[in-house]
C-alpha cells in the first residue's frame, strides 16, 4: 500500500460524488477532506482484515475490491465486490466496532479512506448528515433483504439463470472487467465451486453455451424457465 499525494480540489470532487457527502456545505466538506487520504493497492494486496480495529470509510476511486469472510475451515465466502465510486466498511465506522469483513484488491486499485472519527463527528454535529447516513444504511439493508430472500427462495442454479438473463451482452461475452466465476459467486451470495456446477447444469440443459469463459444464451426460453425457479 502507498499513499498517493493528490490536490485538495480532487479530494473535494471525490467526496461530492459520494452520496454520504454530496449535500455538504463547503466548510464541512473541507473538514472531511482533511481527514481523507488516497491509498493505492496492488493486485492481491489486503486492505484490512476482519476483527481488526476500524479501518475507516472506504470509497473506491478505481479498481475492484473483494469483501469476504472465511469459515472456520478456511472456506471463502464473498460478501460483495466494490467497484468505482462504491463505499464500504460503513458498519465499523458507524457502530464503532471492528471490521466486519476481510478485503483484497482484485486488481490494481486506488481507494479513498476517510478517518472513522471524522465521520462520527459529522454525524454528531449535523442532523442533515445523520439523516443521510440513515437513508444510505436503509438502502443497504434493503439490498441485504433482497439477497437473503433470493437465497432463501431460489437455488443457486435458478438465481444464476436470473442473473445471466439480466446481464448486458458485453458482460456475458467476457468484455466486462469482472465477469469471472468468483464475481458471479459474489453477486449470488455463494462460492465459486457452486457457480461452476450451476453453469455446467445450465449448459447441459441447453440454456447456455460456455466457451473460453464466454457465456452465450443458447435457448432463451429454457433460460427463462430456469430463472423462474421451481415455484412459478
N, C-alpha and C positions, 0 to 999 in steps of 0.2 A: 504494500500500500504506500502511496505517496500523496502528499497534499499538493494540489495544483494552485498556483497563485492566479487569482482572477481579479478583474476590475470590479470595484464595488457596484458599478452600474449593472454588470452582468448578474451579480447576486440578486439585485432588486428585481430584474426582469424574470429570473428563475422563480423567485418567490411569488411574484404576481401571477404567474401561470399556474400556481398550485391552488386548489380550492380552499385550503386552510387559510391562505394569506391574501387571496385576490381582492378582498374588500378593504384591506388595511389602509389607514392613513399613512402618509409618507414617514412621519416621525417614528411611528411604531414599526413600520416596515424596516426602516434603517436600524432600529434597535435589534430586530431579529436577524438582519443581515450581518450585524456584528458578531452574532453567535453562530454563523453558518460557515462551513468550510466545504470545498470541493475535493473529494478524495478519488484517487484512481486505483483500480484494482485489476490485476492481471487475470487472465482466464484460469479458473480453478482455484483462485485465491478466496480464503474465507474472510467475510466481512466481520461477523461476530458469531458467537456460539450461544446456544440455548443455556439459560440459567446464569449467564454472566450478567454483571450489572448493566443497566440500561445503556444502550449504545447511541441513543438519540433518535430523532425523527429523520428518516432517510427518504430522499426524493431522487429517483433515477434521472440522471441527466442524459446518459446514453448507455447502451448495452442491455444486458439481461441478467437479472439476479434470481437465483433459485432460493426459495424459502422452504425448509424441510425439517422434519423431525425424524429421530431414529428410535426404533423399537428396542426393547432390552436385548433382542437377538441381533441388533445391528442392521435391521432392515430399514431402508429409507422410504419415508412417505413424503411426497412433495405436496406442500400445502398450497403453494402459489408460485407463479412466475411474475416478477415485477419488471416491467419494461419502461421505456421512456415516459417520463412525467408521472409514473406511478409512485405512490407513497407507501411506505411500510414501517413496521415496528411501532405503530401508534399505541398498542396495548401497554407496553412497558413505559412509554412516555407519559401516558395519562393516569395509569394506576400506580406508578412509582415502583413497580416490581422489576423482576429480572427479564431478560429477553425470552420471549416465548418460543422462538424457533432458532434454528441454525440458518446461516446464509452463505451462499457461494456464488461467485461470478461465473456465469456460463460462457462468457466471452469478455474480452477487454471492456471494462465498464468504468464510467465516472458517475459518482453519486454525491449529491448534496447531503450534508449531515448537519442538522440543526440541534444544538445542545438542548437536552430534555428540560433542564431547569429554566431555560429561556422561554420555552413553550409554556411551561406551567405558570410562569409569571404572567404571561399574556392571558391565560385562562382566568387567573385571579383578578387581573386588572381590567379586563374588557368583557362585559356581558355579551357584546356582539360576537367577539371571537369565541367565547364559550358556547354560544348558540351554534356557531358554525361547526365547532367540534362535535357537538351533539348530532347535528344533521349528518355529517360525514360518517360518524360512527354508526348512526342508524342505517345509513345506506350499506355500509359494510356488513352489518348484522343481517339485513335483508338478503344480501348475497349469500351469506352463510346458510340462512334458512333455505334458500332455493337449492343450494348444493346438497344440504342434508336431505331434503325432500327427494332430490334426484337419486341419491344413493340409497334411500330407503325404499323407493317405489320401483326402481329400474335396475336391472342387472347391467354390468359393465358393457356387454355387447350392445344392448339397446341404447345405452347412453352414448356409446361411441358412434353408433349409426346416426343418432340425433345430431351429434357434433359434426360429423362428416357432411351431413346433408346441409348444414348451415355455413360451412367453410367457403370462403371465396376460392375460385379456381386456382389463383396463384399460390394459395397455401396448400391446397391438395396436391398441386403439381410439384411441390417442393421448392418453389421460388421464394416462398416466405422465409424469413430469417430463422424461425424457431420451431418448425414443424418436425419434431422427432418423436419417437415413442415416449421418451421421457416427458416431453412437453404435453403430449396428448394425455399422458397419465396425470399430469398436474392439473389440466383442465377438468378432468373427470373425477379427481379425488381418489385415485387408485395408484398402482405401481406399474412400472414398465412391463414386467413379465405378464401381468394380466392383460394389458393392452395388446401385447404381441399375440396372445392366444385369441383375443377377440377379433383382431384383424384377420387372422387365419380363418376364423369361423365365418366372418362376413365374406371372405374371399371364396371359401368352399361353397357357400350358398349362392354364389354368383352375383351378389350385390355389388361388390367392388373387385377391382384388379390391382395387384401390387407389383410394381416393377421399379427397381432401383430407388426405393423409398417414395416413389410416386404413387399416389392414391387416385385411381380413376373410378368414377361411378359407372359400373357396367350395366346395372339394371336399377333404374331409379324407383320402380315400383317395389322391387324386393327390398331396397334400402328403406323406403318409406314404411314398409311393414315392420322391419326391424326397429325402426325409430319409434313406432307407436308403442312397442312393448307388448307384453303378454296380456295386459288387462283391457286393451282397447278393441 
